[in-house]
Amino acid sequence: MFQTNLSTTNAWDDPGRHPVPIPVPHFIEPLLRWLEVNSRGYRFGTTCHDADAGYANSVAFADDLAITADSIEQLQIQAHKLERYCAWSGLTVTTHKCALTGTLHRAHADGTVGCPSSWATVEPSLTTVSFNGRPLPLIKPEQPFKYLGVQFTLTLDWTYQYKAAVQTIQNRGAQLLASMASMSQKHVIEEQCLLNSIRYSLCVAPYTVAQVL
């Protein structure tokens, strides 16, 4: 998986007119459509081999983009698409916010069986993926990476997200207690900020009953 952060350049460069930024979601829609071509994304295990559906090619929100692929070769092709689209459109990739990760479940070429901890096998292949001729930072499958405010790992270890959520609640709770706001204002802040921060990750992070209580 290739996680990127995008930013737009000016919409035009006519003399005498102020440059106007274009919203990133509208700007990258053609790119998202291009990434869908030929279904090069990650194929879910429940999908039939001859089915066109069931592929996760990319996930995008605002200026955050994650590209997924079923193999190193397909991931490099998708990365080249991003390179060419950025060169054509003027989009800029914030390289220091990019990350590359992957895990081996099965090597299609020789049938080698792997597991999420097969980093020694995965790492050499991931180092061959580049963007604009430069290597990308690598993240091990068991290491967390933050995407849209949630701590993910390819091994689906949600301990990092739980600890981050608890720390955020404790910090915001302490700030709320120390504030000069009235009690009614604190109740509103608690509902809109504290509780919403908990609800936000519940749709993806499978907290246990003990953790929630």
Backbone as ProteinMPNN parsed JSONL, in Angstrom:
{"seq_chain_A": "MFQTNLSTTNAWDDPGRHPVPIPVPHFIEPLLRWLEVNSRGYRFGTTCHDADAGYANSVAFADDLAITADSIEQLQIQAHKLERYCAWSGLTVTTHKCALTGTLHRAHADGTVGCPSSWATVEPSLTTVSFNGRPLPLIKPEQPFKYLGVQFTLTLDWTYQYKAAVQTIQNRGAQLLASMASMSQKHVIEEQCLLNSIRYSLCVAPYTVAQVL", "coords_chain_A": {"N_chain_A": [[0.834, -1.183, 0.0], [0.476, 2.213, -0.782], [0.727, 5.224, 0.681], [-0.162, 8.59, 0.347], [0.182, 12.209, 0.309], [-1.408, 14.958, -1.017], [-1.216, 18.094, -2.814], [-2.517, 21.043, -4.407], [-1.575, 23.078, -7.224], [-1.674, 26.391, -8.658], [-4.788, 27.365, -10.15], [-4.823, 28.801, -12.477], [-2.582, 30.894, -14.368], [-2.696, 33.496, -15.289], [-1.671, 36.799, -16.107], [-2.38, 39.471, -13.912], [-4.539, 38.323, -12.677], [-5.696, 36.839, -9.715], [-4.287, 33.883, -8.373], [-6.199, 30.946, -8.045], [-6.899, 28.371, -5.858], [-7.692, 24.938, -6.532], [-10.133, 22.731, -5.264], [-8.919, 19.775, -3.821], [-10.335, 17.196, -3.879], [-12.02, 17.403, -6.206], [-10.096, 17.781, -8.077], [-8.585, 15.446, -8.237], [-10.264, 13.485, -9.123], [-10.252, 12.416, -11.846], [-7.836, 11.005, -11.654], [-8.433, 9.062, -9.726], [-10.316, 7.594, -11.16], [-8.674, 6.632, -13.183], [-6.963, 4.986, -11.736], [-8.676, 2.921, -11.25], [-8.783, 1.498, -13.587], [-8.343, -1.582, -15.23], [-8.349, -2.984, -12.891], [-6.23, -3.155, -10.842], [-5.908, -3.107, -8.154], [-5.979, -4.141, -4.658], [-7.234, -7.35, -4.217], [-10.024, -8.698, -2.674], [-10.216, -11.586, -0.61], [-12.596, -12.948, -0.76], [-13.528, -12.608, -3.273], [-14.275, -13.726, -6.544], [-11.968, -15.035, -8.961], [-12.43, -14.334, -11.601], [-14.0, -12.14, -11.465], [-14.921, -8.735, -11.924], [-15.515, -6.915, -9.995], [-14.946, -6.154, -6.474], [-12.399, -5.228, -5.944], [-10.057, -3.198, -4.272], [-8.86, -0.325, -5.174], [-8.033, 2.259, -4.529], [-8.113, 4.628, -1.83], [-9.473, 7.62, -0.893], [-9.57, 10.812, 0.652], [-10.209, 14.147, 0.877], [-7.073, 15.59, 0.795], [-5.669, 13.304, 1.211], [-4.454, 10.241, 0.11], [-4.587, 6.813, -0.477], [-3.114, 4.113, -2.056], [-3.728, 0.884, -3.13], [-2.607, -2.444, -3.912], [-2.378, -5.695, -5.48], [0.008, -6.875, -5.903], [3.584, -6.353, -6.108], [4.362, -5.539, -8.657], [1.979, -4.536, -9.738], [1.541, -2.441, -7.986], [3.67, -0.728, -8.566], [2.977, 0.044, -11.143], [0.646, 1.501, -10.589], [1.783, 3.523, -9.073], [3.302, 4.779, -11.06], [1.242, 5.807, -12.592], [0.294, 7.762, -10.847], [2.549, 9.431, -10.812], [2.597, 10.346, -13.512], [0.129, 11.62, -13.662], [0.425, 13.674, -11.801], [2.485, 15.118, -13.029], [1.148, 16.005, -15.291], [-1.042, 17.47, -14.278], [-0.079, 19.244, -12.386], [-0.18, 18.677, -9.732], [1.223, 18.237, -6.481], [3.129, 15.964, -4.667], [3.473, 15.391, -1.294], [6.23, 14.289, -0.248], [7.541, 13.624, 2.166], [5.496, 12.862, 3.761], [4.651, 10.534, 2.78], [4.302, 6.935, 2.635], [5.179, 3.475, 2.478], [3.988, 0.223, 2.553], [3.515, -3.294, 3.191], [2.387, -6.726, 3.081], [2.888, -10.24, 3.11], [0.933, -12.79, 1.963], [0.625, -14.752, 0.062], [2.781, -15.676, -2.491], [2.229, -15.098, -5.765], [3.68, -15.974, -7.972], [5.379, -18.211, -7.413], [3.964, -19.612, -5.561], [4.684, -19.42, -2.926], [4.07, -19.492, 0.492], [3.182, -17.102, 2.823], [3.167, -14.911, 5.733], [1.809, -12.254, 7.79], [4.104, -11.47, 9.172], [6.246, -11.832, 7.542], [8.455, -10.086, 6.884], [11.099, -10.063, 6.066], [10.979, -11.233, 3.608], [9.243, -9.575, 2.224], [10.282, -6.945, 2.307], [12.629, -6.581, 0.501], [11.313, -6.596, -1.977], [9.566, -4.421, -1.792], [11.331, -2.298, -1.742], [11.92, -1.912, -4.371], [9.94, -0.389, -5.424], [9.32, 2.825, -6.521], [8.993, 6.441, -6.514], [8.901, 8.949, -8.778], [11.516, 8.247, -9.332], [12.68, 8.004, -6.86], [13.251, 6.293, -3.752], [10.808, 5.128, -1.347], [9.717, 5.786, 2.04], [9.596, 2.998, 4.258], [7.262, 0.972, 6.028], [6.846, -1.409, 8.504], [4.59, -4.246, 8.56], [3.477, -4.648, 11.083], [3.787, -2.246, 12.31], [2.292, 0.866, 13.27], [0.415, 3.16, 11.223], [-0.861, 6.365, 10.605], [-3.97, 7.13, 9.314], [-6.382, 9.21, 8.156], [-6.886, 9.982, 10.775], [-6.903, 7.649, 12.276], [-5.162, 4.959, 13.785], [-3.673, 2.544, 11.971], [-2.712, -0.877, 11.322], [-1.267, -3.36, 9.205], [-1.507, -5.854, 10.233], [-3.777, -5.754, 11.619], [-3.786, -4.94, 14.281], [-5.199, -3.379, 16.821], [-4.366, -2.186, 19.089], [-2.697, 0.044, 19.165], [-4.346, 2.09, 18.195], [-6.289, 2.121, 20.183], [-4.771, 2.917, 22.444], [-3.959, 5.435, 21.565], [-6.426, 6.713, 21.34], [-7.306, 6.719, 24.012], [-5.319, 8.315, 25.166], [-5.787, 10.737, 23.849], [-8.367, 11.366, 24.776], [-7.888, 11.625, 27.518], [-6.127, 13.827, 27.558], [-7.71, 15.863, 26.38], [-9.804, 15.839, 28.181], [-8.557, 16.681, 30.553], [-7.845, 19.273, 29.805], [-10.385, 20.329, 29.474], [-11.43, 20.216, 32.081], [-9.793, 22.058, 33.314], [-10.501, 24.412, 32.15], [-12.144, 27.675, 31.94], [-14.755, 27.578, 31.287], [-18.349, 27.467, 31.587], [-20.44, 25.082, 33.409], [-22.51, 24.111, 31.802], [-21.517, 24.743, 29.272], [-19.289, 23.104, 29.269], [-20.495, 20.601, 29.203], [-21.582, 20.625, 26.639], [-19.238, 20.787, 25.104], [-18.081, 18.4, 25.867], [-19.865, 16.547, 24.698], [-19.739, 17.212, 21.958], [-17.026, 17.153, 21.303], [-15.32, 15.377, 22.938], [-16.866, 12.911, 23.163], [-17.558, 12.534, 20.484], [-15.055, 12.144, 19.359], [-14.506, 9.619, 20.256], [-16.549, 8.109, 19.077], [-15.89, 8.367, 16.409], [-13.856, 6.556, 15.572], [-15.014, 4.128, 16.06], [-16.256, 2.766, 13.993], [-14.331, 1.429, 12.593], [-12.362, 0.433, 14.31], [-12.256, -2.353, 16.243], [-13.058, -2.249, 19.246], [-12.908, -3.877, 22.433], [-15.468, -4.95, 24.77], [-14.666, -4.48, 27.377], [-12.734, -2.484, 26.994], [-14.261, -0.365, 26.021], [-15.973, 0.135, 28.16]], "CA_chain_A": [[0.0, 0.0, 0.0], [1.217, 3.468, -0.949], [-0.034, 6.326, 1.257], [0.382, 9.859, -0.114], [-0.484, 13.454, 0.661], [-1.382, 15.759, -2.238], [-1.588, 19.509, -2.76], [-2.716, 21.578, -5.75], [-0.94, 24.339, -7.589], [-2.656, 27.401, -9.043], [-5.733, 26.966, -11.189], [-4.372, 29.459, -13.707], [-1.422, 31.759, -14.146], [-2.855, 34.645, -16.155], [-1.251, 38.057, -15.481], [-3.441, 40.355, -13.453], [-5.586, 37.587, -11.989], [-5.191, 36.153, -8.534], [-4.373, 32.435, -8.497], [-7.278, 30.343, -7.261], [-6.665, 26.94, -5.657], [-8.79, 24.038, -6.859], [-10.294, 21.718, -4.22], [-8.246, 18.534, -4.189], [-11.221, 16.094, -4.279], [-12.436, 17.562, -7.596], [-8.912, 17.778, -8.922], [-8.013, 14.109, -8.388], [-11.256, 12.496, -9.56], [-9.759, 11.655, -13.007], [-6.8, 10.083, -11.201], [-9.101, 7.928, -9.078], [-10.909, 6.783, -12.231], [-7.58, 5.96, -13.882], [-6.471, 3.918, -10.866], [-9.632, 1.821, -11.32], [-8.644, 0.795, -14.864], [-7.697, -2.907, -15.221], [-8.494, -3.62, -11.568], [-4.892, -3.49, -10.343], [-5.876, -2.949, -6.711], [-5.994, -5.324, -3.792], [-8.438, -8.162, -4.411], [-10.481, -9.345, -1.454], [-10.177, -13.033, -0.7], [-13.932, -13.485, -1.027], [-13.883, -12.275, -4.644], [-13.922, -14.71, -7.561], [-10.834, -14.601, -9.774], [-12.87, -13.764, -12.863], [-14.935, -11.038, -11.206], [-14.349, -7.393, -12.069], [-15.756, -6.191, -8.745], [-14.248, -6.672, -5.312], [-11.037, -4.715, -5.882], [-9.844, -1.905, -3.613], [-7.765, 0.297, -5.92], [-7.552, 3.452, -3.833], [-8.978, 5.247, -0.823], [-9.101, 9.029, -0.883], [-10.392, 11.78, 1.371], [-9.529, 15.447, 0.813], [-5.759, 15.499, 0.153], [-5.031, 12.051, 1.608], [-4.702, 9.19, -0.868], [-3.935, 5.525, -0.254], [-3.201, 3.253, -3.226], [-3.502, -0.508, -2.771], [-2.374, -3.326, -5.058], [-2.309, -7.114, -5.149], [1.379, -7.329, -6.104], [4.558, -5.279, -6.248], [4.327, -5.069, -10.034], [0.786, -3.71, -9.916], [1.715, -1.225, -7.193], [4.562, 0.164, -9.294], [2.192, 0.604, -12.242], [-0.221, 2.524, -10.018], [2.642, 4.647, -8.698], [3.623, 5.484, -12.302], [0.049, 6.582, -12.949], [0.301, 8.953, -9.994], [3.619, 10.292, -11.317], [2.193, 10.963, -14.777], [-0.988, 12.531, -13.415], [0.97, 14.858, -11.133], [3.22, 15.894, -14.028], [0.186, 16.628, -16.204], [-1.993, 18.351, -13.609], [0.56, 20.192, -11.491], [-0.291, 18.247, -8.342], [2.474, 18.0, -5.776], [3.072, 14.932, -3.633], [4.283, 15.701, -0.115], [6.948, 13.015, -0.134], [7.892, 13.267, 3.539], [4.311, 12.299, 4.394], [4.328, 9.275, 2.092], [4.773, 5.707, 3.262], [4.943, 2.267, 1.702], [3.952, -0.954, 3.417], [2.946, -4.47, 2.545], [2.484, -7.979, 3.81], [2.866, -11.384, 2.208], [0.066, -13.924, 2.287], [0.972, -15.782, -0.912], [3.48, -15.169, -3.671], [1.517, -15.704, -6.887], [4.578, -16.536, -8.972], [5.875, -19.543, -7.072], [3.102, -20.248, -4.577], [5.247, -19.311, -1.592], [3.091, -19.098, 1.504], [3.761, -16.171, 3.786], [2.319, -14.434, 6.81], [2.062, -10.821, 7.987], [5.415, -11.193, 9.759], [7.287, -12.203, 6.581], [9.042, -8.826, 6.441], [12.358, -10.327, 5.383], [10.64, -11.555, 2.228], [8.518, -8.464, 1.614], [11.068, -5.707, 2.244], [13.401, -6.394, -0.737], [10.406, -6.289, -3.087], [9.029, -3.076, -1.615], [12.368, -1.306, -2.043], [11.97, -1.691, -5.821], [8.894, 0.572, -5.783], [9.831, 4.191, -6.387], [8.141, 7.518, -7.007], [9.78, 9.925, -9.431], [12.885, 7.764, -9.257], [13.18, 8.015, -5.484], [12.643, 5.279, -2.882], [9.811, 5.622, -0.397], [9.873, 5.249, 3.4], [8.915, 1.721, 4.457], [6.672, 0.703, 7.344], [6.588, -2.831, 8.698], [3.142, -4.494, 8.683], [3.021, -4.562, 12.475], [3.95, -0.876, 12.78], [1.094, 1.659, 12.969], [0.473, 4.376, 10.416], [-2.088, 7.128, 10.83], [-4.695, 7.496, 8.105], [-7.657, 9.846, 8.507], [-7.044, 10.081, 12.218], [-6.973, 6.334, 12.912], [-3.915, 4.21, 13.73], [-3.863, 1.248, 11.328], [-1.603, -1.786, 11.024], [-1.694, -4.409, 8.281], [-1.812, -7.048, 11.02], [-5.046, -5.456, 12.303], [-3.558, -4.783, 15.714], [-5.845, -2.116, 17.168], [-3.856, -1.708, 20.379], [-2.149, 1.39, 18.977], [-5.468, 3.009, 18.09], [-6.918, 2.217, 21.508], [-3.915, 3.735, 23.306], [-4.01, 6.812, 21.067], [-7.737, 7.258, 21.685], [-7.311, 6.967, 25.457], [-4.447, 9.46, 25.427], [-6.482, 11.932, 23.368], [-9.469, 11.656, 25.696], [-7.31, 12.1, 28.786], [-5.586, 15.18, 27.356], [-8.813, 16.802, 26.187], [-10.559, 15.897, 29.437], [-7.813, 17.52, 31.494], [-7.986, 20.653, 29.334], [-11.761, 20.756, 29.729], [-11.578, 20.437, 33.525], [-9.037, 23.25, 33.711], [-10.987, 25.591, 31.446], [-13.019, 28.578, 32.683], [-16.102, 27.471, 30.729], [-19.392, 27.101, 32.539], [-20.742, 23.657, 33.417], [-23.32, 23.803, 30.621], [-20.615, 24.776, 28.125], [-18.451, 21.908, 29.33], [-21.308, 19.466, 28.754], [-21.664, 20.714, 25.174], [-17.915, 20.435, 24.583], [-17.907, 16.959, 26.098], [-20.669, 15.815, 23.72], [-19.332, 17.484, 20.592], [-15.603, 16.906, 21.077], [-14.82, 14.155, 23.566], [-17.62, 11.718, 22.771], [-17.458, 12.353, 19.033], [-13.738, 11.592, 19.046], [-14.598, 8.185, 20.516], [-17.434, 7.512, 18.073], [-15.292, 8.453, 15.079], [-13.082, 5.368, 15.213], [-15.735, 2.895, 16.38], [-16.678, 2.068, 12.78], [-13.235, 0.624, 12.047], [-11.559, -0.167, 15.376], [-13.101, -3.244, 17.035], [-12.752, -2.231, 20.667], [-13.602, -4.863, 23.249], [-16.436, -4.39, 25.725], [-13.902, -3.979, 28.526], [-12.09, -1.237, 26.599], [-15.294, 0.689, 25.902], [-16.496, 0.443, 29.486]], "C_chain_A": [[0.875, 1.241, 0.0], [0.334, 4.592, -0.43], [0.624, 7.637, 0.87], [-0.414, 11.024, 0.437], [-0.303, 14.409, -0.499], [-1.706, 17.212, -1.945], [-1.653, 20.032, -4.185], [-1.878, 22.826, -5.953], [-2.034, 25.299, -8.007], [-3.56, 26.901, -10.159], [-5.385, 27.618, -12.513], [-3.232, 30.399, -13.36], [-1.477, 32.968, -15.072], [-2.391, 35.915, -15.441], [-2.464, 38.897, -15.076], [-4.574, 39.644, -12.735], [-4.971, 36.845, -10.815], [-5.314, 34.643, -8.723], [-5.446, 31.879, -7.554], [-7.005, 28.857, -7.097], [-7.91, 26.125, -6.002], [-8.919, 23.015, -5.742], [-9.721, 20.38, -4.673], [-9.215, 17.424, -4.591], [-11.69, 16.181, -5.729], [-11.251, 17.371, -8.54], [-8.404, 16.365, -9.19], [-9.029, 13.072, -8.845], [-10.816, 11.744, -10.811], [-8.677, 10.647, -12.629], [-7.434, 8.845, -10.567], [-9.749, 7.012, -10.113], [-9.82, 5.992, -12.972], [-7.034, 4.799, -13.044], [-7.405, 2.708, -10.879], [-9.443, 0.963, -12.571], [-7.837, -0.496, -14.679], [-7.661, -3.564, -13.847], [-7.144, -4.093, -11.017], [-4.805, -3.428, -8.817], [-5.862, -4.257, -5.954], [-7.316, -6.065, -3.965], [-8.788, -8.872, -3.114], [-10.54, -10.856, -1.651], [-11.509, -13.672, -1.014], [-14.379, -13.245, -2.461], [-13.437, -13.371, -5.599], [-12.817, -14.152, -8.457], [-11.275, -13.929, -11.063], [-13.844, -12.605, -12.689], [-14.22, -9.706, -11.34], [-14.502, -6.588, -10.782], [-14.919, -6.799, -7.625], [-12.805, -6.249, -5.202], [-11.03, -3.372, -5.153], [-8.628, -1.256, -4.26], [-7.183, 1.5, -5.203], [-8.59, 3.896, -2.814], [-8.539, 6.694, -0.711], [-10.092, 9.841, -0.073], [-9.608, 13.078, 1.429], [-8.178, 15.27, 0.117], [-5.001, 14.239, 0.548], [-5.439, 10.947, 0.644], [-3.911, 7.949, -0.485], [-4.183, 4.654, -1.478], [-2.866, 1.829, -2.805], [-3.333, -1.341, -4.036], [-2.2, -4.75, -4.557], [-0.902, -7.674, -5.32], [2.286, -6.114, -6.23], [4.507, -4.681, -7.648], [3.131, -4.139, -10.274], [0.915, -2.392, -9.149], [2.626, -0.23, -7.91], [3.839, 0.801, -10.48], [1.29, 1.72, -11.736], [0.572, 3.752, -9.598], [3.044, 5.456, -9.933], [2.437, 6.318, -12.779], [-0.002, 7.871, -12.143], [1.369, 9.935, -10.453], [3.156, 11.059, -12.549], [1.047, 11.95, -14.571], [-0.504, 13.811, -12.742], [1.717, 15.743, -12.127], [2.269, 16.629, -14.958], [-0.646, 17.715, -15.529], [-1.346, 19.429, -12.753], [0.393, 19.849, -10.03], [1.09, 17.988, -7.754], [2.26, 16.938, -4.705], [4.011, 15.328, -2.501], [5.031, 14.436, 0.282], [7.278, 12.632, 1.31], [6.695, 12.74, 4.329], [3.886, 10.981, 3.756], [4.882, 8.083, 2.878], [4.38, 4.521, 2.406], [4.995, 1.075, 2.646], [3.33, -2.116, 2.67], [3.121, -5.696, 3.411], [2.286, -9.124, 2.834], [1.929, -12.46, 2.755], [0.333, -15.081, 1.332], [1.665, -15.12, -2.086], [2.894, -15.865, -4.893], [2.454, -16.417, -7.852], [4.983, -17.972, -8.643], [5.05, -20.242, -6.005], [3.634, -20.207, -3.165], [4.208, -18.792, -0.608], [3.783, -18.212, 2.526], [2.785, -15.833, 4.885], [2.645, -12.972, 7.032], [3.432, -10.49, 8.547], [6.567, -11.506, 8.803], [7.976, -10.96, 6.014], [10.346, -9.046, 5.691], [12.139, -10.671, 3.919], [10.034, -10.362, 1.51], [9.412, -7.251, 1.366], [11.872, -5.554, 0.954], [12.522, -6.046, -1.936], [9.875, -4.869, -2.996], [10.054, -2.004, -1.959], [12.489, -1.039, -3.54], [10.917, -0.692, -6.284], [9.414, 1.979, -5.522], [8.784, 5.179, -6.883], [9.032, 8.627, -7.505], [11.25, 9.549, -9.27], [13.467, 7.701, -7.865], [12.508, 6.925, -4.66], [11.698, 5.923, -1.875], [10.078, 5.05, 0.994], [9.035, 3.986, 3.576], [8.404, 1.604, 5.884], [6.401, -0.791, 7.436], [5.093, -3.062, 8.924], [2.62, -4.401, 10.1], [3.183, -3.164, 13.061], [2.732, -0.042, 12.386], [1.395, 2.809, 12.023], [-0.894, 5.047, 10.531], [-2.71, 7.518, 9.514], [-6.072, 7.979, 8.503], [-7.935, 9.779, 10.005], [-7.098, 8.769, 12.962], [-5.64, 5.621, 12.721], [-4.181, 2.803, 13.192], [-2.571, 0.435, 11.359], [-2.136, -2.841, 10.059], [-1.992, -5.716, 8.995], [-3.108, -6.89, 11.813], [-4.891, -5.491, 13.82], [-4.071, -3.405, 16.119], [-5.406, -1.571, 18.529], [-3.355, -0.277, 20.269], [-3.268, 2.424, 18.898], [-6.142, 3.199, 19.444], [-6.091, 3.118, 22.438], [-3.95, 5.199, 22.872], [-5.328, 7.472, 21.427], [-7.815, 7.601, 23.166], [-6.482, 8.197, 25.795], [-5.113, 10.764, 24.999], [-7.598, 12.335, 24.319], [-8.952, 12.207, 27.014], [-6.801, 13.536, 28.646], [-6.71, 16.206, 27.213], [-9.654, 16.935, 27.446], [-9.885, 16.782, 30.465], [-7.915, 18.992, 31.1], [-9.377, 21.189, 29.625], [-11.977, 21.051, 31.209], [-10.914, 21.733, 33.958], [-9.564, 24.524, 33.066], [-11.921, 26.414, 32.331], [-14.45, 28.536, 32.147], [-17.102, 27.097, 31.817], [-19.68, 25.609, 32.442], [-21.553, 23.264, 32.19], [-22.46, 23.812, 29.353], [-19.716, 23.542, 28.086], [-19.212, 20.678, 28.873], [-21.413, 19.455, 27.231], [-20.341, 20.303, 24.543], [-17.66, 18.94, 24.735], [-18.636, 16.142, 25.028], [-20.102, 15.985, 22.309], [-17.877, 17.13, 20.302], [-15.137, 15.561, 21.644], [-15.538, 12.909, 23.054], [-17.551, 11.474, 21.271], [-16.102, 11.793, 18.623], [-13.704, 10.093, 19.294], [-15.419, 7.506, 19.426], [-16.764, 7.43, 16.711], [-14.608, 7.156, 14.666], [-13.822, 4.063, 15.476], [-16.117, 2.101, 15.136], [-15.572, 1.197, 12.199], [-12.44, -0.105, 13.121], [-12.445, -1.038, 16.262], [-12.693, -3.282, 18.504], [-13.503, -3.344, 21.386], [-14.575, -4.169, 24.19], [-15.705, -3.798, 26.917], [-13.232, -2.65, 28.202], [-13.086, -0.086, 26.525], [-15.796, 1.104, 27.271], [-15.402, 0.996, 30.394]], "O_chain_A": [[1.887, 1.305, 0.698], [-0.699, 4.891, -1.029], [1.833, 7.794, 1.038], [-1.518, 10.863, 0.957], [0.824, 14.653, -0.931], [-2.379, 17.528, -0.964], [-0.948, 19.544, -5.068], [-1.521, 23.528, -5.007], [-3.209, 25.048, -7.738], [-3.143, 26.11, -11.005], [-5.632, 27.037, -13.57], [-2.961, 30.661, -12.188], [-0.45, 33.418, -15.581], [-2.698, 36.088, -14.261], [-3.44, 39.006, -15.818], [-5.486, 40.299, -12.23], [-3.873, 36.297, -10.91], [-6.349, 34.169, -9.191], [-5.565, 32.308, -6.407], [-6.888, 28.144, -8.094], [-9.037, 26.572, -5.789], [-7.906, 22.471, -5.303], [-10.005, 19.914, -5.776], [-8.946, 16.744, -5.582], [-11.756, 15.163, -6.418], [-11.396, 16.864, -9.653], [-7.849, 16.105, -10.257], [-8.695, 11.892, -8.947], [-10.983, 10.526, -10.858], [-8.604, 9.563, -13.209], [-7.019, 7.718, -10.839], [-9.734, 5.791, -9.959], [-10.021, 4.835, -13.339], [-6.685, 3.75, -13.586], [-6.984, 1.596, -10.56], [-9.897, -0.181, -12.608], [-6.78, -0.493, -14.047], [-7.008, -4.592, -13.667], [-6.948, -5.281, -10.762], [-3.74, -3.67, -8.25], [-5.748, -5.335, -6.537], [-8.388, -5.467, -3.869], [-7.955, -9.562, -2.527], [-10.875, -11.338, -2.732], [-11.56, -14.81, -1.481], [-15.486, -13.632, -2.835], [-12.328, -13.889, -5.47], [-12.742, -12.944, -8.682], [-10.579, -13.05, -11.572], [-14.444, -12.143, -13.66], [-13.069, -9.557, -10.93], [-13.709, -5.686, -10.512], [-14.267, -7.827, -7.808], [-12.048, -6.849, -4.439], [-11.887, -2.52, -5.388], [-7.492, -1.599, -3.932], [-5.977, 1.738, -5.26], [-9.775, 3.582, -2.922], [-7.366, 6.972, -0.461], [-11.297, 9.592, -0.107], [-8.496, 13.124, 1.954], [-8.138, 14.844, -1.037], [-3.812, 14.117, 0.251], [-6.626, 10.741, 0.39], [-2.715, 8.023, -0.203], [-5.328, 4.475, -1.893], [-1.828, 1.594, -2.187], [-3.849, -0.989, -5.097], [-1.915, -4.987, -3.383], [-0.635, -8.812, -4.933], [1.82, -4.992, -6.432], [4.598, -3.464, -7.813], [3.254, -3.1, -10.922], [0.45, -1.351, -9.614], [2.382, 0.975, -7.868], [4.065, 1.971, -10.787], [1.177, 2.767, -12.374], [0.106, 4.882, -9.744], [3.12, 6.683, -9.868], [2.618, 7.414, -13.309], [-0.301, 8.939, -12.679], [1.127, 11.141, -10.483], [3.304, 12.279, -12.62], [0.996, 12.992, -15.224], [-0.967, 14.904, -13.071], [1.603, 16.968, -12.082], [2.551, 17.754, -15.371], [-0.923, 18.754, -16.127], [-1.99, 20.425, -12.425], [0.776, 20.636, -9.164], [2.009, 17.569, -8.458], [1.308, 17.016, -3.928], [5.197, 15.572, -2.722], [4.527, 13.618, 1.051], [7.293, 11.448, 1.646], [6.857, 12.231, 5.438], [2.881, 10.387, 4.148], [5.809, 8.22, 3.677], [3.374, 4.555, 1.698], [5.926, 0.935, 3.438], [2.692, -1.931, 1.634], [3.908, -5.699, 4.358], [1.582, -8.976, 1.834], [2.114, -12.965, 3.862], [0.278, -16.246, 1.726], [1.186, -14.115, -2.612], [3.039, -17.077, -5.049], [2.044, -17.385, -8.493], [4.931, -18.846, -9.508], [5.392, -21.347, -5.584], [3.103, -20.885, -2.285], [3.552, -17.779, -0.853], [4.853, -18.552, 3.03], [1.698, -16.404, 4.959], [3.653, -12.484, 6.52], [3.89, -9.354, 8.421], [7.732, -11.455, 9.198], [8.067, -10.803, 4.797], [10.665, -8.29, 4.773], [13.01, -10.431, 3.083], [10.282, -10.157, 0.321], [9.307, -6.605, 0.323], [11.815, -4.486, 0.345], [12.938, -5.288, -2.812], [9.746, -4.186, -4.012], [9.69, -0.921, -2.418], [13.095, -0.045, -3.941], [10.986, -0.198, -7.409], [9.89, 2.281, -4.428], [7.829, 4.816, -7.57], [9.828, 9.183, -6.749], [12.112, 10.41, -9.096], [14.642, 7.373, -7.705], [11.321, 6.656, -4.845], [11.788, 7.118, -1.596], [10.609, 3.946, 1.115], [7.902, 3.913, 3.1], [9.038, 2.079, 6.827], [5.79, -1.37, 6.537], [4.4, -2.175, 9.423], [1.444, -4.105, 10.307], [2.762, -2.918, 14.191], [2.192, -0.215, 11.293], [2.495, 3.361, 12.027], [-1.933, 4.388, 10.55], [-2.068, 8.161, 8.683], [-6.843, 7.242, 9.118], [-9.065, 9.549, 10.438], [-7.32, 8.764, 14.173], [-5.053, 5.665, 11.639], [-4.819, 1.98, 13.849], [-1.476, 0.993, 11.416], [-3.32, -3.176, 10.092], [-2.652, -6.593, 8.438], [-3.49, -7.774, 12.58], [-5.748, -6.003, 14.54], [-3.455, -2.388, 15.801], [-5.994, -0.624, 19.053], [-3.564, 0.528, 21.177], [-3.154, 3.51, 19.467], [-6.52, 4.314, 19.804], [-6.641, 3.974, 23.132], [-3.968, 6.099, 23.712], [-5.359, 8.651, 21.78], [-8.332, 8.655, 23.534], [-6.889, 9.023, 26.612], [-5.019, 11.774, 25.697], [-7.755, 13.515, 24.631], [-9.519, 13.152, 27.563], [-7.027, 14.364, 29.529], [-6.68, 17.27, 27.831], [-10.16, 18.015, 27.748], [-10.549, 17.544, 31.169], [-8.057, 19.858, 31.963], [-9.54, 22.357, 29.979], [-12.637, 22.032, 31.555], [-11.401, 22.425, 34.852], [-9.109, 25.615, 33.408], [-12.426, 25.924, 33.342], [-15.271, 29.374, 32.519], [-16.747, 26.492, 32.828], [-19.225, 24.943, 31.512], [-21.318, 22.21, 31.599], [-22.654, 22.982, 28.464], [-19.42, 23.006, 27.018], [-18.64, 19.801, 28.224], [-21.341, 18.396, 26.608], [-20.32, 19.558, 23.563], [-17.097, 18.299, 23.848], [-18.095, 15.163, 24.512], [-19.997, 15.017, 21.557], [-17.535, 16.835, 19.157], [-14.623, 14.715, 20.912], [-14.904, 11.97, 22.573], [-17.492, 10.324, 20.834], [-16.009, 11.048, 17.648], [-12.963, 9.369, 18.628], [-15.034, 6.456, 18.912], [-17.044, 6.513, 15.939], [-14.766, 6.706, 13.531], [-13.31, 2.993, 15.147], [-16.285, 0.884, 15.214], [-15.85, 0.312, 11.39], [-11.892, -1.173, 12.851], [-13.305, -0.512, 16.968], [-12.057, -4.236, 18.952], [-14.61, -3.708, 20.99], [-14.513, -2.955, 24.383], [-16.078, -2.735, 27.413], [-13.17, -1.772, 29.063], [-12.778, 1.037, 26.924], [-16.02, 2.289, 27.52], [-15.665, 1.312, 31.554]]}, "name": "protein", "num_of_chains": 1, "seq": "MFQTNLSTTNAWDDPGRHPVPIPVPHFIEPLLRWLEVNSRGYRFGTTCHDADAGYANSVAFADDLAITADSIEQLQIQAHKLERYCAWSGLTVTTHKCALTGTLHRAHADGTVGCPSSWATVEPSLTTVSFNGRPLPLIKPEQPFKYLGVQFTLTLDWTYQYKAAVQTIQNRGAQLLASMASMSQKHVIEEQCLLNSIRYSLCVAPYTVAQVL"}
